[in-house]
Amino acid sequence: MTFQTVIEPFRIHSVEPIRLTTRAERFRAAEEVGWNLFGLHADDVLIDLLTDSGTGAMSRDQWAAVQRGDESYAGSPSYFRFRSAVQRLFPFKHIIPTHQGRAAEKILFSVVGGPGKTFINNTHFDTTRANVEFTGAAAIDCVCPEGRVPSLILPFKGNMDVELLERTVESVGPANVPLVMVTVTNNSGGGQPVSMANLKAVRAVTQKYKLPLFLDACRFAENAWFIHEREAGYGDKTVSDIVREMAALADGMTMSAKKDGLANIGGWLALNDDVVAEKCRNMLILTEGFPTYGGLAGRDLDAIAQGLSEVVEHDYLNYRIRSTAYLANALTKAGVPVMLPAGGHAVYIDARALLPHIPPLSYPGQALAVALYVEGGIRGCEIGTVMFGLHPDGTETPAAMDLVRLAIPRRTYTQSHIDYVVEVVTHVAKNASQLKGYEVAWQPSALRHFTARFRPIEA
Ligand SMILES: *Cc1c(COP(=O)(O)O)cnc(C)c1O
């Protein structure tokens, strides 16, 4: 007998209290911070779905590993445990620890980027794009066209458009492309996976033009699980073997251990090229630290080493991916428009579709995010016109979509927490026609979503 209920494959060993609040308290808290959920004190939030980055729960064995951490400045045993854990999955020659993913990006692109260069990715994550552009280089996204249509149900919507990749390499000239990158899973494209067949096709193009291929591998285990579940020929392979097959197609990687490292901080840059690695290590010493600790304490390196053995466990990944799908399916059943199929780490509500009476420039995503907080204490993240609508010249246009992302921290919330989220979102959706838009009361000139203040439009 196989039972249908997917249980959390862990028991709770140490608990963190959630402070229950009333609607009136939350209304006051939101009003005080100018209706910007980034301004809230986190203990005024009941269920925090702002991000899955660094917010997961560490295991008993990770906390034990923290105690084993060795804080020697150079040559710490923690570094060697970290390096072998990384190389068991990603057998690259050089493993360079950093304090998080963007530090790995900063170092890599400072070394290989610069004016006149072009980097191609399925979809650049925002820190990746920012670090490319900071060097004066261009960042071009070549995700497959299906990846841009939220309602299409397809297995690998994170795939690179391989023909577009090749045309782009031809048009900018291969000599101006320092490397091609594939983001697994495609975070900015809804956490959608990339197939092994697509990685192989990308590899063939990069080989033809002799270009290095790098993985932005933050959610490598979730991506490998989707390959295991969805791609012909991979159902019998272990996730570890699938990850090694992905790694074998690449020449290097950047990684945030705050995602599939199951740690609260950390990351790394890995690569095979000796000359580039030496330049990266020199930069690392300037900005992060000595090459055997990067920006991390020895105990962080040990927590990551242990996390990497847990993140590829099939019971964990089955639970992880099924629980994200559980939320997406329950919302779909309740008539709430969400991006489909569910990605690995988050569910994206289509606020523009849910609130057609609020025009994009009155921020339907912001209105929905604030309502989820005030009504139920749930903190999601607007990904829409507030985040992307303001341009450097001060003009404003609607973003391509107005979404609210509910990101699921790893091993942190139980099914009853998620059932509560479903109940709150359903309640807010039923009364969606009463929600009002917002206008900006104050904003900075860039990255306004973090600090802007808003005011409800009382029409
Ligand atoms: C989070 C993330 C990064 C950056 O990592 P940080 O640890 O937040 O600096 C880069 N790429 C992707 C796809 C990410 O999800």
PDBQT file of the ligand as one rigid body, heavy atoms in Angstrom, charges set to zero:
ROOT
HETATM    1  C1  LIG A 501      19.785  34.168  -4.893  1.00  0.00    +0.000 C 
HETATM    2  C2  LIG A 501      20.328  34.068  -6.248  1.00  0.00    +0.000 A 
HETATM    3  C3  LIG A 501      21.552  34.643  -6.589  1.00  0.00    +0.000 A 
HETATM    4  C4  LIG A 501      22.346  35.502  -5.634  1.00  0.00    +0.000 C 
HETATM    5  O1  LIG A 501      22.668  34.831  -4.456  1.00  0.00    +0.000 OA
HETATM    6  P1  LIG A 501      22.776  35.605  -3.052  1.00  0.00    +0.000 P 
HETATM    7  O2  LIG A 501      23.234  34.554  -2.106  1.00  0.00    +0.000 OA
HETATM    8  O3  LIG A 501      21.418  36.161  -2.731  1.00  0.00    +0.000 OA
HETATM    9  O4  LIG A 501      23.784  36.691  -3.225  1.00  0.00    +0.000 OA
HETATM   10  C5  LIG A 501      22.004  34.469  -7.887  1.00  0.00    +0.000 A 
HETATM   11  N1  LIG A 501      21.295  33.779  -8.795  1.00  0.00    +0.000 NA
HETATM   12  C6  LIG A 501      20.119  33.216  -8.496  1.00  0.00    +0.000 A 
HETATM   13  C7  LIG A 501      19.377  32.435  -9.539  1.00  0.00    +0.000 C 
HETATM   14  C8  LIG A 501      19.584  33.339  -7.225  1.00  0.00    +0.000 A 
HETATM   15  O5  LIG A 501      18.394  32.782  -6.935  1.00  0.00    +0.000 OA
ENDROOT
TORSDOF 0
